Amino acid sequence: MNASELQTWLVAKVAEETGAAPDNIDINAPFARLGLDSTSAVALTGEIEELLATDLDPTLVFEFPTIAKLSAHLAGHGA
């Protein structure tokens, strides 16, 4: 998956989790400001693991705290 596809997927997941409209999700806002608490952030990491069929550190969303940074990292472009 490329960074754009990951961003789209992450926006949809955050919108689903928070009840916000996908168009209202700011990809540069910290996950906490988008409404994800630590439990939901770790759960999101688990869903990403399933999507990408790989093992990830559960703290990944804290290391890369925005959709833009996380998707770039996951796509291999750094943070």
PDB file of N, CA, C and O in Angstrom, chain B, residues numbered from 101:
ATOM      1  N   MET B 101       0.836  -1.190   0.000  1.00  0.00           N
ATOM      2  CA  MET B 101       0.000   0.000   0.000  1.00  0.00           C
ATOM      3  C   MET B 101       0.874   1.243   0.000  1.00  0.00           C
ATOM      4  O   MET B 101       1.892   1.298   0.689  1.00  0.00           O
ATOM      5  N   ASN B 102       0.475   2.227  -0.766  1.00  0.00           N
ATOM      6  CA  ASN B 102       1.240   3.463  -0.754  1.00  0.00           C
ATOM      7  C   ASN B 102       0.690   4.408   0.320  1.00  0.00           C
ATOM      8  O   ASN B 102      -0.332   4.119   0.942  1.00  0.00           O
ATOM      9  N   ALA B 103       1.366   5.523   0.530  1.00  0.00           N
ATOM     10  CA  ALA B 103       0.989   6.456   1.595  1.00  0.00           C
ATOM     11  C   ALA B 103      -0.421   7.010   1.401  1.00  0.00           C
ATOM     12  O   ALA B 103      -1.157   7.167   2.375  1.00  0.00           O
ATOM     13  N   SER B 104      -0.801   7.301   0.186  1.00  0.00           N
ATOM     14  CA  SER B 104      -2.128   7.842  -0.095  1.00  0.00           C
ATOM     15  C   SER B 104      -3.230   6.835   0.251  1.00  0.00           C
ATOM     16  O   SER B 104      -4.247   7.190   0.848  1.00  0.00           O
ATOM     17  N   GLU B 105      -3.012   5.583  -0.132  1.00  0.00           N
ATOM     18  CA  GLU B 105      -3.990   4.536   0.187  1.00  0.00           C
ATOM     19  C   GLU B 105      -4.090   4.325   1.696  1.00  0.00           C
ATOM     20  O   GLU B 105      -5.180   4.135   2.237  1.00  0.00           O
ATOM     21  N   LEU B 106      -2.944   4.361   2.363  1.00  0.00           N
ATOM     22  CA  LEU B 106      -2.935   4.222   3.822  1.00  0.00           C
ATOM     23  C   LEU B 106      -3.653   5.401   4.482  1.00  0.00           C
ATOM     24  O   LEU B 106      -4.399   5.217   5.444  1.00  0.00           O
ATOM     25  N   GLN B 107      -3.430   6.592   3.974  1.00  0.00           N
ATOM     26  CA  GLN B 107      -4.121   7.774   4.515  1.00  0.00           C
ATOM     27  C   GLN B 107      -5.626   7.623   4.392  1.00  0.00           C
ATOM     28  O   GLN B 107      -6.365   7.881   5.342  1.00  0.00           O
ATOM     29  N   THR B 108      -6.070   7.211   3.232  1.00  0.00           N
ATOM     30  CA  THR B 108      -7.500   7.027   3.002  1.00  0.00           C
ATOM     31  C   THR B 108      -8.073   5.989   3.958  1.00  0.00           C
ATOM     32  O   THR B 108      -9.146   6.188   4.527  1.00  0.00           O
ATOM     33  N   TRP B 109      -7.363   4.893   4.133  1.00  0.00           N
ATOM     34  CA  TRP B 109      -7.805   3.835   5.038  1.00  0.00           C
ATOM     35  C   TRP B 109      -7.844   4.341   6.474  1.00  0.00           C
ATOM     36  O   TRP B 109      -8.805   4.092   7.201  1.00  0.00           O
ATOM     37  N   LEU B 110      -6.788   5.059   6.883  1.00  0.00           N
ATOM     38  CA  LEU B 110      -6.727   5.586   8.246  1.00  0.00           C
ATOM     39  C   LEU B 110      -7.825   6.612   8.506  1.00  0.00           C
ATOM     40  O   LEU B 110      -8.429   6.612   9.579  1.00  0.00           O
ATOM     41  N   VAL B 111      -8.087   7.475   7.549  1.00  0.00           N
ATOM     42  CA  VAL B 111      -9.168   8.452   7.702  1.00  0.00           C
ATOM     43  C   VAL B 111     -10.486   7.729   7.918  1.00  0.00           C
ATOM     44  O   VAL B 111     -11.262   8.098   8.799  1.00  0.00           O
ATOM     45  N   ALA B 112     -10.740   6.706   7.122  1.00  0.00           N
ATOM     46  CA  ALA B 112     -11.983   5.951   7.258  1.00  0.00           C
ATOM     47  C   ALA B 112     -12.074   5.282   8.623  1.00  0.00           C
ATOM     48  O   ALA B 112     -13.138   5.293   9.240  1.00  0.00           O
ATOM     49  N   LYS B 113     -10.982   4.703   9.105  1.00  0.00           N
ATOM     50  CA  LYS B 113     -10.978   4.030  10.408  1.00  0.00           C
ATOM     51  C   LYS B 113     -11.182   5.024  11.545  1.00  0.00           C
ATOM     52  O   LYS B 113     -11.953   4.758  12.468  1.00  0.00           O
ATOM     53  N   VAL B 114     -10.506   6.156  11.489  1.00  0.00           N
ATOM     54  CA  VAL B 114     -10.658   7.163  12.545  1.00  0.00           C
ATOM     55  C   VAL B 114     -12.080   7.717  12.522  1.00  0.00           C
ATOM     56  O   VAL B 114     -12.685   7.919  13.575  1.00  0.00           O
ATOM     57  N   ALA B 115     -12.606   7.956  11.351  1.00  0.00           N
ATOM     58  CA  ALA B 115     -13.991   8.442  11.242  1.00  0.00           C
ATOM     59  C   ALA B 115     -14.961   7.423  11.831  1.00  0.00           C
ATOM     60  O   ALA B 115     -15.889   7.789  12.553  1.00  0.00           O
ATOM     61  N   GLU B 116     -14.749   6.160  11.525  1.00  0.00           N
ATOM     62  CA  GLU B 116     -15.603   5.087  12.050  1.00  0.00           C
ATOM     63  C   GLU B 116     -15.523   5.034  13.575  1.00  0.00           C
ATOM     64  O   GLU B 116     -16.542   4.906  14.254  1.00  0.00           O
ATOM     65  N   GLU B 117     -14.323   5.132  14.096  1.00  0.00           N
ATOM     66  CA  GLU B 117     -14.107   5.041  15.547  1.00  0.00           C
ATOM     67  C   GLU B 117     -14.690   6.231  16.293  1.00  0.00           C
ATOM     68  O   GLU B 117     -15.236   6.079  17.386  1.00  0.00           O
ATOM     69  N   THR B 118     -14.575   7.410  15.707  1.00  0.00           N
ATOM     70  CA  THR B 118     -14.985   8.629  16.411  1.00  0.00           C
ATOM     71  C   THR B 118     -16.380   9.104  16.042  1.00  0.00           C
ATOM     72  O   THR B 118     -16.949   9.943  16.741  1.00  0.00           O
ATOM     73  N   GLY B 119     -16.936   8.587  14.964  1.00  0.00           N
ATOM     74  CA  GLY B 119     -18.252   9.035  14.528  1.00  0.00           C
ATOM     75  C   GLY B 119     -18.207  10.331  13.726  1.00  0.00           C
ATOM     76  O   GLY B 119     -19.248  10.913  13.419  1.00  0.00           O
ATOM     77  N   ALA B 120     -17.006  10.778  13.390  1.00  0.00           N
ATOM     78  CA  ALA B 120     -16.852  12.000  12.597  1.00  0.00           C
ATOM     79  C   ALA B 120     -16.988  11.672  11.114  1.00  0.00           C
ATOM     80  O   ALA B 120     -16.764  10.538  10.692  1.00  0.00           O
ATOM     81  N   ALA B 121     -17.352  12.666  10.343  1.00  0.00           N
ATOM     82  CA  ALA B 121     -17.390  12.496   8.891  1.00  0.00           C
ATOM     83  C   ALA B 121     -15.953  12.454   8.371  1.00  0.00           C
ATOM     84  O   ALA B 121     -15.118  13.239   8.820  1.00  0.00           O
ATOM     85  N   PRO B 122     -15.650  11.550   7.431  1.00  0.00           N
ATOM     86  CA  PRO B 122     -14.282  11.474   6.903  1.00  0.00           C
ATOM     87  C   PRO B 122     -13.758  12.823   6.392  1.00  0.00           C
ATOM     88  O   PRO B 122     -12.569  13.115   6.522  1.00  0.00           O
ATOM     89  N   ASP B 123     -14.630  13.631   5.821  1.00  0.00           N
ATOM     90  CA  ASP B 123     -14.204  14.945   5.313  1.00  0.00           C
ATOM     91  C   ASP B 123     -13.766  15.887   6.432  1.00  0.00           C
ATOM     92  O   ASP B 123     -13.083  16.878   6.176  1.00  0.00           O
ATOM     93  N   ASN B 124     -14.157  15.581   7.672  1.00  0.00           N
ATOM     94  CA  ASN B 124     -13.797  16.429   8.807  1.00  0.00           C
ATOM     95  C   ASN B 124     -12.549  15.957   9.540  1.00  0.00           C
ATOM     96  O   ASN B 124     -12.161  16.548  10.548  1.00  0.00           O
ATOM     97  N   ILE B 125     -11.920  14.901   9.046  1.00  0.00           N
ATOM     98  CA  ILE B 125     -10.719  14.372   9.676  1.00  0.00           C
ATOM     99  C   ILE B 125      -9.494  15.100   9.124  1.00  0.00           C
ATOM    100  O   ILE B 125      -9.220  15.051   7.925  1.00  0.00           O
ATOM    101  N   ASP B 126      -8.768  15.772  10.006  1.00  0.00           N
ATOM    102  CA  ASP B 126      -7.544  16.485   9.635  1.00  0.00           C
ATOM    103  C   ASP B 126      -6.374  15.511   9.739  1.00  0.00           C
ATOM    104  O   ASP B 126      -6.051  15.053  10.835  1.00  0.00           O
ATOM    105  N   ILE B 127      -5.741  15.190   8.622  1.00  0.00           N
ATOM    106  CA  ILE B 127      -4.673  14.196   8.625  1.00  0.00           C
ATOM    107  C   ILE B 127      -3.423  14.686   9.363  1.00  0.00           C
ATOM    108  O   ILE B 127      -2.527  13.893   9.651  1.00  0.00           O
ATOM    109  N   ASN B 128      -3.357  15.972   9.666  1.00  0.00           N
ATOM    110  CA  ASN B 128      -2.206  16.523  10.389  1.00  0.00           C
ATOM    111  C   ASN B 128      -2.494  16.751  11.864  1.00  0.00           C
ATOM    112  O   ASN B 128      -1.621  17.219  12.596  1.00  0.00           O
ATOM    113  N   ALA B 129      -3.699  16.429  12.312  1.00  0.00           N
ATOM    114  CA  ALA B 129      -4.054  16.579  13.724  1.00  0.00           C
ATOM    115  C   ALA B 129      -3.613  15.334  14.490  1.00  0.00           C
ATOM    116  O   ALA B 129      -3.698  14.222  13.969  1.00  0.00           O
ATOM    117  N   PRO B 130      -3.147  15.514  15.714  1.00  0.00           N
ATOM    118  CA  PRO B 130      -2.787  14.346  16.530  1.00  0.00           C
ATOM    119  C   PRO B 130      -4.002  13.437  16.743  1.00  0.00           C
ATOM    120  O   PRO B 130      -5.137  13.902  16.838  1.00  0.00           O
ATOM    121  N   PHE B 131      -3.735  12.135  16.814  1.00  0.00           N
ATOM    122  CA  PHE B 131      -4.817  11.178  17.025  1.00  0.00           C
ATOM    123  C   PHE B 131      -5.649  11.533  18.255  1.00  0.00           C
ATOM    124  O   PHE B 131      -6.872  11.395  18.235  1.00  0.00           O
ATOM    125  N   ALA B 132      -4.999  11.987  19.322  1.00  0.00           N
ATOM    126  CA  ALA B 132      -5.728  12.348  20.548  1.00  0.00           C
ATOM    127  C   ALA B 132      -6.713  13.472  20.283  1.00  0.00           C
ATOM    128  O   ALA B 132      -7.828  13.455  20.804  1.00  0.00           O
ATOM    129  N   ARG B 133      -6.319  14.441  19.486  1.00  0.00           N
ATOM    130  CA  ARG B 133      -7.226  15.551  19.175  1.00  0.00           C
ATOM    131  C   ARG B 133      -8.375  15.097  18.276  1.00  0.00           C
ATOM    132  O   ARG B 133      -9.441  15.713  18.266  1.00  0.00           O
ATOM    133  N   LEU B 134      -8.155  14.021  17.524  1.00  0.00           N
ATOM    134  CA  LEU B 134      -9.217  13.475  16.676  1.00  0.00           C
ATOM    135  C   LEU B 134     -10.214  12.651  17.480  1.00  0.00           C
ATOM    136  O   LEU B 134     -11.273  12.279  16.974  1.00  0.00           O
ATOM    137  N   GLY B 135      -9.869  12.365  18.741  1.00  0.00           N
ATOM    138  CA  GLY B 135     -10.794  11.641  19.602  1.00  0.00           C
ATOM    139  C   GLY B 135     -10.387  10.221  19.936  1.00  0.00           C
ATOM    140  O   GLY B 135     -11.166   9.489  20.547  1.00  0.00           O
ATOM    141  N   LEU B 136      -9.184   9.809  19.552  1.00  0.00           N
ATOM    142  CA  LEU B 136      -8.721   8.465  19.891  1.00  0.00           C
ATOM    143  C   LEU B 136      -8.005   8.496  21.236  1.00  0.00           C
ATOM    144  O   LEU B 136      -7.091   9.294  21.445  1.00  0.00           O
ATOM    145  N   ASP B 137      -8.425   7.624  22.142  1.00  0.00           N
ATOM    146  CA  ASP B 137      -7.699   7.478  23.392  1.00  0.00           C
ATOM    147  C   ASP B 137      -6.636   6.400  23.208  1.00  0.00           C
ATOM    148  O   ASP B 137      -6.512   5.827  22.126  1.00  0.00           O
ATOM    149  N   SER B 138      -5.873   6.126  24.254  1.00  0.00           N
ATOM    150  CA  SER B 138      -4.771   5.176  24.111  1.00  0.00           C
ATOM    151  C   SER B 138      -5.262   3.772  23.757  1.00  0.00           C
ATOM    152  O   SER B 138      -4.609   3.065  22.989  1.00  0.00           O
ATOM    153  N   THR B 139      -6.394   3.367  24.301  1.00  0.00           N
ATOM    154  CA  THR B 139      -6.933   2.044  24.005  1.00  0.00           C
ATOM    155  C   THR B 139      -7.323   1.925  22.538  1.00  0.00           C
ATOM    156  O   THR B 139      -6.997   0.932  21.887  1.00  0.00           O
ATOM    157  N   SER B 140      -8.013   2.921  22.018  1.00  0.00           N
ATOM    158  CA  SER B 140      -8.425   2.862  20.615  1.00  0.00           C
ATOM    159  C   SER B 140      -7.231   3.029  19.677  1.00  0.00           C
ATOM    160  O   SER B 140      -7.238   2.496  18.568  1.00  0.00           O
ATOM    161  N   ALA B 141      -6.215   3.758  20.111  1.00  0.00           N
ATOM    162  CA  ALA B 141      -5.017   3.912  19.291  1.00  0.00           C
ATOM    163  C   ALA B 141      -4.270   2.582  19.167  1.00  0.00           C
ATOM    164  O   ALA B 141      -3.795   2.231  18.087  1.00  0.00           O
ATOM    165  N   VAL B 142      -4.168   1.850  20.270  1.00  0.00           N
ATOM    166  CA  VAL B 142      -3.514   0.543  20.229  1.00  0.00           C
ATOM    167  C   VAL B 142      -4.351  -0.433  19.393  1.00  0.00           C
ATOM    168  O   VAL B 142      -3.800  -1.245  18.651  1.00  0.00           O
ATOM    169  N   ALA B 143      -5.669  -0.353  19.512  1.00  0.00           N
ATOM    170  CA  ALA B 143      -6.539  -1.202  18.694  1.00  0.00           C
ATOM    171  C   ALA B 143      -6.351  -0.883  17.211  1.00  0.00           C
ATOM    172  O   ALA B 143      -6.369  -1.786  16.374  1.00  0.00           O
ATOM    173  N   LEU B 144      -6.173   0.375  16.892  1.00  0.00           N
ATOM    174  CA  LEU B 144      -5.931   0.778  15.509  1.00  0.00           C
ATOM    175  C   LEU B 144      -4.649   0.128  14.986  1.00  0.00           C
ATOM    176  O   LEU B 144      -4.598  -0.320  13.841  1.00  0.00           O
ATOM    177  N   THR B 145      -3.623   0.079  15.825  1.00  0.00           N
ATOM    178  CA  THR B 145      -2.375  -0.575  15.423  1.00  0.00           C
ATOM    179  C   THR B 145      -2.631  -2.032  15.071  1.00  0.00           C
ATOM    180  O   THR B 145      -2.068  -2.547  14.104  1.00  0.00           O
ATOM    181  N   GLY B 146      -3.478  -2.701  15.852  1.00  0.00           N
ATOM    182  CA  GLY B 146      -3.827  -4.093  15.556  1.00  0.00           C
ATOM    183  C   GLY B 146      -4.519  -4.232  14.217  1.00  0.00           C
ATOM    184  O   GLY B 146      -4.262  -5.183  13.479  1.00  0.00           O
ATOM    185  N   GLU B 147      -5.395  -3.295  13.898  1.00  0.00           N
ATOM    186  CA  GLU B 147      -6.082  -3.340  12.600  1.00  0.00           C
ATOM    187  C   GLU B 147      -5.108  -3.092  11.454  1.00  0.00           C
ATOM    188  O   GLU B 147      -5.232  -3.686  10.383  1.00  0.00           O
ATOM    189  N   ILE B 148      -4.142  -2.213  11.687  1.00  0.00           N
ATOM    190  CA  ILE B 148      -3.119  -1.956  10.666  1.00  0.00           C
ATOM    191  C   ILE B 148      -2.284  -3.211  10.445  1.00  0.00           C
ATOM    192  O   ILE B 148      -1.935  -3.542   9.312  1.00  0.00           O
ATOM    193  N   GLU B 149      -1.967  -3.909  11.539  1.00  0.00           N
ATOM    194  CA  GLU B 149      -1.221  -5.161  11.417  1.00  0.00           C
ATOM    195  C   GLU B 149      -1.958  -6.144  10.511  1.00  0.00           C
ATOM    196  O   GLU B 149      -1.353  -6.779   9.648  1.00  0.00           O
ATOM    197  N   GLU B 150      -3.258  -6.264  10.714  1.00  0.00           N
ATOM    198  CA  GLU B 150      -4.062  -7.161   9.884  1.00  0.00           C
ATOM    199  C   GLU B 150      -4.073  -6.708   8.429  1.00  0.00           C
ATOM    200  O   GLU B 150      -3.921  -7.521   7.517  1.00  0.00           O
ATOM    201  N   LEU B 151      -4.252  -5.415   8.219  1.00  0.00           N
ATOM    202  CA  LEU B 151      -4.288  -4.866   6.872  1.00  0.00           C
ATOM    203  C   LEU B 151      -2.991  -5.142   6.118  1.00  0.00           C
ATOM    204  O   LEU B 151      -3.006  -5.544   4.955  1.00  0.00           O
ATOM    205  N   LEU B 152      -1.873  -4.919   6.799  1.00  0.00           N
ATOM    206  CA  LEU B 152      -0.570  -5.037   6.147  1.00  0.00           C
ATOM    207  C   LEU B 152       0.073  -6.410   6.328  1.00  0.00           C
ATOM    208  O   LEU B 152       1.147  -6.670   5.787  1.00  0.00           O
ATOM    209  N   ALA B 153      -0.578  -7.284   7.084  1.00  0.00           N
ATOM    210  CA  ALA B 153      -0.061  -8.632   7.361  1.00  0.00           C
ATOM    211  C   ALA B 153       1.370  -8.579   7.883  1.00  0.00           C
ATOM    212  O   ALA B 153       2.264  -9.248   7.366  1.00  0.00           O
ATOM    213  N   THR B 154       1.564  -7.764   8.924  1.00  0.00           N
ATOM    214  CA  THR B 154       2.877  -7.617   9.533  1.00  0.00           C
ATOM    215  C   THR B 154       2.720  -7.330  11.017  1.00  0.00           C
ATOM    216  O   THR B 154       1.652  -6.912  11.463  1.00  0.00           O
ATOM    217  N   ASP B 155       3.779  -7.553  11.781  1.00  0.00           N
ATOM    218  CA  ASP B 155       3.775  -7.219  13.196  1.00  0.00           C
ATOM    219  C   ASP B 155       4.275  -5.789  13.372  1.00  0.00           C
ATOM    220  O   ASP B 155       5.267  -5.380  12.769  1.00  0.00           O
ATOM    221  N   LEU B 156       3.563  -5.040  14.214  1.00  0.00           N
ATOM    222  CA  LEU B 156       3.938  -3.656  14.486  1.00  0.00           C
ATOM    223  C   LEU B 156       4.025  -3.439  15.991  1.00  0.00           C
ATOM    224  O   LEU B 156       3.360  -4.128  16.764  1.00  0.00           O
ATOM    225  N   ASP B 157       4.834  -2.493  16.394  1.00  0.00           N
ATOM    226  CA  ASP B 157       4.936  -2.117  17.794  1.00  0.00           C
ATOM    227  C   ASP B 157       3.632  -1.431  18.209  1.00  0.00           C
ATOM    228  O   ASP B 157       3.177  -0.525  17.511  1.00  0.00           O
ATOM    229  N   PRO B 158       3.024  -1.835  19.320  1.00  0.00           N
ATOM    230  CA  PRO B 158       1.756  -1.233  19.744  1.00  0.00           C
ATOM    231  C   PRO B 158       1.843   0.273  19.992  1.00  0.00           C
ATOM    232  O   PRO B 158       0.819   0.956  20.018  1.00  0.00           O
ATOM    233  N   THR B 159       3.056   0.794  20.174  1.00  0.00           N
ATOM    234  CA  THR B 159       3.216   2.233  20.428  1.00  0.00           C
ATOM    235  C   THR B 159       3.392   3.038  19.140  1.00  0.00           C
ATOM    236  O   THR B 159       3.663   4.237  19.191  1.00  0.00           O
ATOM    237  N   LEU B 160       3.242   2.392  18.003  1.00  0.00           N
ATOM    238  CA  LEU B 160       3.481   3.048  16.714  1.00  0.00           C
ATOM    239  C   LEU B 160       2.704   4.348  16.549  1.00  0.00           C
ATOM    240  O   LEU B 160       3.244   5.336  16.052  1.00  0.00           O
ATOM    241  N   VAL B 161       1.440   4.354  16.962  1.00  0.00           N
ATOM    242  CA  VAL B 161       0.627   5.564  16.787  1.00  0.00           C
ATOM    243  C   VAL B 161       1.056   6.696  17.720  1.00  0.00           C
ATOM    244  O   VAL B 161       0.674   7.848  17.514  1.00  0.00           O
ATOM    245  N   PHE B 162       1.841   6.377  18.735  1.00  0.00           N
ATOM    246  CA  PHE B 162       2.365   7.422  19.603  1.00  0.00           C
ATOM    247  C   PHE B 162       3.672   7.979  19.044  1.00  0.00           C
ATOM    248  O   PHE B 162       3.997   9.148  19.253  1.00  0.00           O
ATOM    249  N   GLU B 163       4.413   7.140  18.337  1.00  0.00           N
ATOM    250  CA  GLU B 163       5.652   7.573  17.685  1.00  0.00           C
ATOM    251  C   GLU B 163       5.366   8.421  16.452  1.00  0.00           C
ATOM    252  O   GLU B 163       6.114   9.345  16.130  1.00  0.00           O
ATOM    253  N   PHE B 164       4.273   8.094  15.767  1.00  0.00           N
ATOM    254  CA  PHE B 164       3.853   8.802  14.550  1.00  0.00           C
ATOM    255  C   PHE B 164       2.407   9.242  14.789  1.00  0.00           C
ATOM    256  O   PHE B 164       1.477   8.581  14.327  1.00  0.00           O
ATOM    257  N   PRO B 165       2.210  10.353  15.507  1.00  0.00           N
ATOM    258  CA  PRO B 165       0.905  10.683  16.092  1.00  0.00           C
ATOM    259  C   PRO B 165      -0.134  11.337  15.181  1.00  0.00           C
ATOM    260  O   PRO B 165      -1.155  11.825  15.667  1.00  0.00           O
ATOM    261  N   THR B 166       0.106  11.354  13.888  1.00  0.00           N
ATOM    262  CA  THR B 166      -0.908  11.885  12.968  1.00  0.00           C
ATOM    263  C   THR B 166      -1.103  10.898  11.823  1.00  0.00           C
ATOM    264  O   THR B 166      -0.248  10.050  11.567  1.00  0.00           O
ATOM    265  N   ILE B 167      -2.220  11.019  11.148  1.00  0.00           N
ATOM    266  CA  ILE B 167      -2.473  10.157   9.992  1.00  0.00           C
ATOM    267  C   ILE B 167      -1.401  10.370   8.927  1.00  0.00           C
ATOM    268  O   ILE B 167      -0.917   9.407   8.331  1.00  0.00           O
ATOM    269  N   ALA B 168      -1.032  11.617   8.688  1.00  0.00           N
ATOM    270  CA  ALA B 168      -0.022  11.914   7.664  1.00  0.00           C
ATOM    271  C   ALA B 168       1.316  11.267   8.006  1.00  0.00           C
ATOM    272  O   ALA B 168       1.930  10.629   7.151  1.00  0.00           O
ATOM    273  N   LYS B 169       1.774  11.426   9.247  1.00  0.00           N
ATOM    274  CA  LYS B 169       3.068  10.858   9.649  1.00  0.00           C
ATOM    275  C   LYS B 169       3.032   9.337   9.670  1.00  0.00           C
ATOM    276  O   LYS B 169       3.972   8.684   9.217  1.00  0.00           O
ATOM    277  N   LEU B 170       1.953   8.776  10.194  1.00  0.00           N
ATOM    278  CA  LEU B 170       1.858   7.323  10.286  1.00  0.00           C
ATOM    279  C   LEU B 170       1.790   6.682   8.899  1.00  0.00           C
ATOM    280  O   LEU B 170       2.463   5.683   8.647  1.00  0.00           O
ATOM    281  N   SER B 171       1.002   7.237   8.019  1.00  0.00           N
ATOM    282  CA  SER B 171       0.885   6.653   6.683  1.00  0.00           C
ATOM    283  C   SER B 171       2.210   6.771   5.920  1.00  0.00           C
ATOM    284  O   SER B 171       2.588   5.845   5.202  1.00  0.00           O
ATOM    285  N   ALA B 172       2.913   7.889   6.066  1.00  0.00           N
ATOM    286  CA  ALA B 172       4.211   8.035   5.408  1.00  0.00           C
ATOM    287  C   ALA B 172       5.202   7.010   5.957  1.00  0.00           C
ATOM    288  O   ALA B 172       5.943   6.387   5.196  1.00  0.00           O
ATOM    289  N   HIS B 173       5.212   6.839   7.261  1.00  0.00           N
ATOM    290  CA  HIS B 173       6.119   5.858   7.874  1.00  0.00           C
ATOM    291  C   HIS B 173       5.793   4.445   7.375  1.00  0.00           C
ATOM    292  O   HIS B 173       6.685   3.705   6.961  1.00  0.00           O
ATOM    293  N   LEU B 174       4.528   4.086   7.419  1.00  0.00           N
ATOM    294  CA  LEU B 174       4.127   2.745   7.014  1.00  0.00           C
ATOM    295  C   LEU B 174       4.408   2.464   5.542  1.00  0.00           C
ATOM    296  O   LEU B 174       4.659   1.323   5.153  1.00  0.00           O
ATOM    297  N   ALA B 175       4.362   3.502   4.741  1.00  0.00           N
ATOM    298  CA  ALA B 175       4.633   3.340   3.315  1.00  0.00           C
ATOM    299  C   ALA B 175       6.132   3.336   3.022  1.00  0.00           C
ATOM    300  O   ALA B 175       6.550   3.148   1.879  1.00  0.00           O
ATOM    301  N   GLY B 176       6.941   3.549   4.074  1.00  0.00           N
ATOM    302  CA  GLY B 176       8.382   3.478   3.918  1.00  0.00           C
ATOM    303  C   GLY B 176       9.035   4.790   3.541  1.00  0.00           C
ATOM    304  O   GLY B 176      10.171   4.802   3.068  1.00  0.00           O
ATOM    305  N   HIS B 177       8.336   5.895   3.742  1.00  0.00           N
ATOM    306  CA  HIS B 177       8.882   7.193   3.377  1.00  0.00           C
ATOM    307  C   HIS B 177       9.356   8.002   4.574  1.00  0.00           C
ATOM    308  O   HIS B 177       9.631   9.194   4.434  1.00  0.00           O
ATOM    309  N   GLY B 178       9.457   7.395   5.728  1.00  0.00           N
ATOM    310  CA  GLY B 178       9.873   8.119   6.918  1.00  0.00           C
ATOM    311  C   GLY B 178       8.748   8.917   7.510  1.00  0.00           C
ATOM    312  O   GLY B 178       7.618   8.859   7.026  1.00  0.00           O
ATOM    313  N   ALA B 179       9.038   9.653   8.540  1.00  0.00           N
ATOM    314  CA  ALA B 179       7.976  10.401   9.247  1.00  0.00           C
ATOM    315  C   ALA B 179       8.002  11.860   8.938  1.00  0.00           C
ATOM    316  O   ALA B 179       7.176  12.614   9.453  1.00  0.00           O
TER     317      ALA B 179
END
